[in-house]
């Protein structure tokens, strides 16, 4: 692993408040999934859905796609074990990572090249914090039998995490999504705009990620080289069973926004 710089900027202006969320579901032994919402940093008051995955390891819990929880949510989370690690997969996520560092002393991991930005342009804004450790594909992860696949042409960087158990559990950020219809965490402006944007589709490659991060089509399709049977996305519902084949048509089809 590559260590982050010793000095870290603090989170300016404090942490963002908790958003509404549902209840945890234990999708596999020691792996939990919870869906909630997030307010987008835009002039229009848009709230969209997002999801978080928690994995229990030997030394405690590792969180992927962190989401700040309600008091009831904290009670549930803490009943699973001690929060020790937070892994950021998506270049457009990570707003609540710093809160977990402050509340639990969690170690924060991010993909090499990502930046923590408040707005919608993470490559142009000054970062407000840095991770404790930068990750790349050869990095050892705080979860057993897990490895990263990094989309190297995505800007900002994006990754998925494959846990090699239960037929292959793939945790994703913005790359693979599953939101056939808007759930209760979308407000009406988000329902209108995200429908227009192509967000509400089952087994979908994230349209926002393609349009703004511009990975190459071959880089996106390389995810099919991984062996996985389930997907726990950063947006939408868990896909349990036959996930690789369910996503194959979208991955092999038109990827609007990709570079050739």
DALINPE-V383266 format. One record per backbone hydrogen bond with DSSP energy under -1.0 kcal/mol. CO is the residue of the C=O (numbers start at 1). NH is the residue of the N-H. If there is no record, write none. Layout:
BEGIN
co=CO nh=NH
co=CO nh=NH
END
This chain:
BEGIN
co=2 nh=134
co=11 nh=14
co=20 nh=37
co=25 nh=27
co=25 nh=33
co=28 nh=31
co=30 nh=56
co=31 nh=27
co=31 nh=28
co=32 nh=54
co=33 nh=25
co=34 nh=52
co=35 nh=22
co=36 nh=50
co=38 nh=48
co=40 nh=42
co=44 nh=46
co=46 nh=40
co=47 nh=187
co=48 nh=38
co=50 nh=36
co=52 nh=34
co=53 nh=64
co=54 nh=32
co=55 nh=62
co=60 nh=57
co=61 nh=84
co=61 nh=85
co=62 nh=55
co=63 nh=87
co=64 nh=53
co=70 nh=74
co=71 nh=75
co=72 nh=76
co=73 nh=77
co=74 nh=78
co=75 nh=79
co=77 nh=80
co=82 nh=61
co=84 nh=107
co=85 nh=63
co=86 nh=109
co=87 nh=65
co=89 nh=159
co=94 nh=97
co=96 nh=100
co=97 nh=101
co=98 nh=102
co=99 nh=103
co=100 nh=104
co=100 nh=106
co=101 nh=105
co=107 nh=86
co=108 nh=132
co=108 nh=133
co=109 nh=88
co=110 nh=135
co=111 nh=114
co=116 nh=128
co=121 nh=124
co=121 nh=125
co=132 nh=4
co=133 nh=110
co=134 nh=2
co=135 nh=112
co=136 nh=139
co=145 nh=164
co=147 nh=162
co=149 nh=160
co=150 nh=152
co=151 nh=154
co=158 nh=151
co=160 nh=149
co=161 nh=171
co=162 nh=147
co=163 nh=165
co=163 nh=169
co=165 nh=168
co=168 nh=229
co=168 nh=230
co=169 nh=163
co=170 nh=232
co=171 nh=161
co=173 nh=234
co=175 nh=206
co=177 nh=204
co=178 nh=237
co=183 nh=186
co=187 nh=191
co=188 nh=192
co=189 nh=193
co=190 nh=194
co=191 nh=195
co=192 nh=196
co=193 nh=197
co=194 nh=199
co=195 nh=198
co=199 nh=201
co=201 nh=179
co=204 nh=177
co=206 nh=210
co=207 nh=211
co=208 nh=212
co=209 nh=213
co=213 nh=155
co=215 nh=259
co=216 nh=220
co=217 nh=221
co=220 nh=223
co=221 nh=224
co=222 nh=225
co=223 nh=226
co=229 nh=243
co=230 nh=170
co=231 nh=239
co=232 nh=172
co=234 nh=51
co=235 nh=178
co=239 nh=231
co=242 nh=246
co=243 nh=247
co=244 nh=248
co=247 nh=251
co=248 nh=252
co=255 nh=258
co=259 nh=217
END
